[in-house]
C-alpha cells in the first residue's frame, strides 16, 4: 500500500515501517514485522499473532467494536484514480448514479463506501494498487478508489500511462493504529508516542521521506 507500507525487493518499506521502528525504539521493544493479508489483520491481532496494526487502517465504528484505536495520526480521503481522458467527468464530484465499473481493494474503507453509496455499480476487486492501475489501463474499470495517499502515489508513478487523480474526495477518514482491547498499557504508551512524534517533527520527517507532504 505505497507509500505507507510496501515491498522494495524483499524489504518492507514506507511510512508505517519507519514509524514502527521509531515506535519500537521509543518503547524499548524489538520490532518484528508480520505480513498479514488485509482482511485478516484484526483476527491476527486478537489471536495474538501481532500486537499492533500499523497498516494505514482508518477509524470506523465497526472496527471500534473489535479493537482499540490509538489517537489518529493522519487524515486521508477516499479518492479516485482515473484515465486522463475521463478526468473531466469528475471535476465537480461523483454523480449519484455512477454506472461506470469501479475498481476497489476488498474489505477496505473505499470498498465499503462504494458498496454503500453505489450498491448497483459493478465493482472490480483488486488485490492491491498495482492491480487497480492494471484495471484502469486495460479499461476493466473507469475509476479506482482508495486512500488519497495511495492514489496520489500511483498517479505520480503512472502519469506516463495516462492516469491521473479525480480532484474531489468521496470521504474523509482518520488513520490510526490498532491494539487489542485488553492492551491498555500499550495503547497509552502509543498515544504518548504519537503526541510527542507530532510535536518533535518525527511524523513530518517520515512523511517527507516517502511523499511530497510538507515539501
N, C-alpha and C positions, 0 to 999 in steps of 0.2 A: 504494500500500500504506500508507494512512494509519494512524497518524500518523508513520510512519517516512519515507516518501517518496511524494509525490503532487502533483497539479496543483491550483493555485488560479488559475482562468482559464488563462492561458498560462504561468504561472510554476511552476517546480518548487519545492516547499517540504517541510518536515518535518525530523525529527531527522537523518536521513542527509545531507540537503542542507546543513543548518547545520554539521554536523561536517565535511563535505567542505571547506567554506570555511575553517573554522578549521585543518584539516589543511594545506590549501594555503598558508595564511599561515605556518604553522609550518615547512613545507618550503621556503618561498620560491619556490613554483612556481605558475603560473597554473592555475586550475581551469576545465576545460571539461566540461560535463555532456553525456553521450552517452546518449540514451534507447535502450534495447535491450530487446526482449521477454525476459521472464524466462527462457524456455527457451534463449535464445541468449547469455546472459550470459557463460558460461565460454568459449564459442567466440570471442566478441568479444574477450575478454581475451587469449586465447592467440594470436589473429590480430593482436594489437597495435592493435586499434581502440580499446581502452581500456587504462589502466594499473592500475586498481584497481576492484574491485567493491565498492560501498557500497550494497547493496540488501537489507539485513536477511537475509543469507544465513546459514543455520545450518551448523555444522560437521558434516560426515558423513565416514565413512571413504571412501566412493566419491568424494566431491569432493576429498579429500586426494590422490588419485592424479593429478589433473589440474591442481591449483593449490596454492599455499601460502596457508594461513590465518594472519592475524595472531593475536595473543592475543585471547581473547574479550573483548567489551566489555559484553555484556548477556546475561542468561539469560531465555529465554521458554519457554512450554509450548504445546503444541497444545491449543486449547480449542474449544468448540462454541458457536455462536450458535443459539438455538432460539426458536420461538414460545413466548410466556409460558405458554400452556395446556399445553405439553409439558415444562416445566421439571421438574415433579415426577418424571418418568420417569427423570431422570438425576441426582438428588440424591446418590446414592451411587456414581456412576460409570456406566460403559457396559457393557451386557451382552455376554457372549461371542458370542452370536448376535444381531447387530444387523441387523434386517431392514429398517428404515426407510431410504429413499433418503438419501444423504449428498452434500452439495454440497462440492466442493473446487476449488482452483485448480490446474490441471495442472502437474506437474513440481515441485511444492513438497514440503516435508517432510510436510505434512499429507496430501497425496495419496499419497505413498509409504507412510505409516503405514496409511492406510485400505486400500490395496491389500494390504499385508502382513497386517494383523490381521483384515480383513473382506473377503477376496477374492471372496466371493459376493454381497456387498451392492452394490446399484445405486449407481453414482457419477454425480453430475450435475456436469459440468465447467463451471466459471465462470471467465471471464477475469480477474475482479477481485472486490474486496469488494462493490461495488455489485451485481454480478451474483449474488453469494451471497445478499445481502439479498433481491433480487427472487425468487430461487428459493424462499426461505422464505415470503415474503409471498404468493406465488402457489401455495404448497403443492406445489411440484415436488420439494421436499426437506424432511426433518424436522430435519436438522442441517446446519450449515455449519462445517467445521473449517478453522482457520487459526492463525497465531501469535497468542498471547494479546494482544499489543499491538494488532493489528488487530481482534480480537474485542471487546475492551473499548471500543475507539473506536467501532465500529459499534453496539454496544449502547447507548452514550450518544447517538449520533446518531439512532437509530431506536427509542428507547423508545416513542415515540408510535405506532409501527407495530406495537406488541405484541411486540417482540423483546427477548430478554434472554440472559444468559450461563448456560450449564450450569456449575455450580461446579467440577466435577472436571476436571483436566488429563489428557490422553491420554499426554503425554510431557513431557520437559524437555530443552531444547536450548540450546546456546550460540551466540550470534550473533558473527560475526567478519567482517573484510574480507578479500578475496581478491586476491592478486597472482600474477603469473607465477612459476613455479618457478625461473626464471633470474634473477629480480629480487631478489637477496639484499639489496642496499643499501637499496632501497625498503622491503622487509619490516622490516629492522632499524630504520629511521627511523620507520616507522608504529608499531612496537611501543613504541619510546621515547615517542612522542607519546601513545599510549593510556595508558601508565603515568602520565605527567605530567597528562593530562586527567582521570584518575580522582582523582589526589592534589589538584589545584588546584580541583576542583569544576566543571570545564568540562562534563563529561558530565551532571552533575546539573542544571546550569542549562539546558542544551539540552533535556533530557527534561522538565523542569518547564514549559518554554515550550510544549510540544506535548501533554503528558499531565498526569495528576494525580499522577505518581510523585514522592514526596518532598514533596508539598504537604500 
